[in-house]
Amino acid sequence: MTPREIDLVVDLARLVKKYGPETFEALARAISSPDVSATLADALQAAARSAPTKPRGEQPSAVGKARSITSELDSLKETNPERHSLLVAFYNDFRESRVLPTMRD
């Protein structure tokens, strides 16, 4: 892992105070599933591709973020329909707070 990736993991670990150990344990169990692991990897890649290029002080609108994610998901439909359906289901569950319900923007 690069130092930057290690910093990211450290930042994620700091969130245990906010979300509690039960949420982290549930997430760790979920990530151990190959399907969820692949879905998470795709979601992280989609997030990286749709990351704003604006200076750090300027935040993109929530509508712009949603459009970027959905357009990334739509582009996946052609190349990998099974992964697309998993990611769309996960994204919809996430938006409806059915998964990671304590996570807030």
Summary of the structure (lengths in Angstrom):
residues: 105
radius of gyration: 14.7
end to end distance: 27.0
largest distance: 40.0
contacts: 217
relative contact order: 0.10
helix: 72%
strand: 0%
